[in-house]
Amino acid sequence: MNITLTDIQHLTKAAECLKVLAHPHRLRIVEMLLTERYTVGELADSCDIPSNIASGHLRLLQRCGLLVPERAGRNVYYTITEPCLKQIMDCIRQRFSTP
């Protein structure tokens, strides 16, 4: 059997991004951003955390290339840039949501 394996450098980068995702508030933020764009304050309120903590979570997600900020007047909105996050969240919902 001859299978092609993913390069270890790519797997290392994937593992780093999965570690970033592996936090309940960051998963909630991703879940929300998959539906529409939000500001830091809106995300913080939904997660019941201070805005500075939400900003830190957003910076980590942005560093992995999973989302981008967009300025609209005085507000900064965040949107998902990685389309595969929808499938990851679908998998999480299927596995961990109550029936």
CORFENHU-V224426 format. One record per residue. N is the residue number from 0. RES is the residue in three letters. SS is DSSP state (helix for helix, strand for strand, loop for the rest). Layout:
N,RES,SS + N,RES,SS
This chain:
0,MET,loop + 1,ASN,loop + 2,ILE,loop + 3,THR,loop + 4,LEU,loop + 5,THR,loop + 6,ASP,loop + 7,ILE,helix + 8,GLN,helix + 9,HIS,helix + 10,LEU,helix + 11,THR,helix + 12,LYS,helix + 13,ALA,helix + 14,ALA,helix + 15,GLU,helix + 16,CYS,helix + 17,LEU,helix + 18,LYS,helix + 19,VAL,helix + 20,LEU,helix + 21,ALA,loop + 22,HIS,loop + 23,PRO,helix + 24,HIS,helix + 25,ARG,helix + 26,LEU,helix + 27,ARG,helix + 28,ILE,helix + 29,VAL,helix + 30,GLU,helix + 31,MET,helix + 32,LEU,helix + 33,LEU,loop + 34,THR,loop + 35,GLU,loop + 36,ARG,loop + 37,TYR,strand + 38,THR,strand + 39,VAL,helix + 40,GLY,helix + 41,GLU,helix + 42,LEU,helix + 43,ALA,helix + 44,ASP,helix + 45,SER,helix + 46,CYS,helix + 47,ASP,loop + 48,ILE,loop + 49,PRO,loop + 50,SER,helix + 51,ASN,helix + 52,ILE,helix + 53,ALA,helix + 54,SER,helix + 55,GLY,helix + 56,HIS,helix + 57,LEU,helix + 58,ARG,helix + 59,LEU,helix + 60,LEU,helix + 61,GLN,helix + 62,ARG,helix + 63,CYS,loop + 64,GLY,loop + 65,LEU,loop + 66,LEU,strand + 67,VAL,strand + 68,PRO,strand + 69,GLU,strand + 70,ARG,strand + 71,ALA,strand + 72,GLY,loop + 73,ARG,loop + 74,ASN,strand + 75,VAL,strand + 76,TYR,strand + 77,TYR,strand + 78,THR,strand + 79,ILE,strand + 80,THR,loop + 81,GLU,loop + 82,PRO,loop + 83,CYS,helix + 84,LEU,helix + 85,LYS,helix + 86,GLN,helix + 87,ILE,helix + 88,MET,helix + 89,ASP,helix + 90,CYS,helix + 91,ILE,helix + 92,ARG,helix + 93,GLN,helix + 94,ARG,helix + 95,PHE,helix + 96,SER,loop + 97,THR,loop + 98,PRO,loop
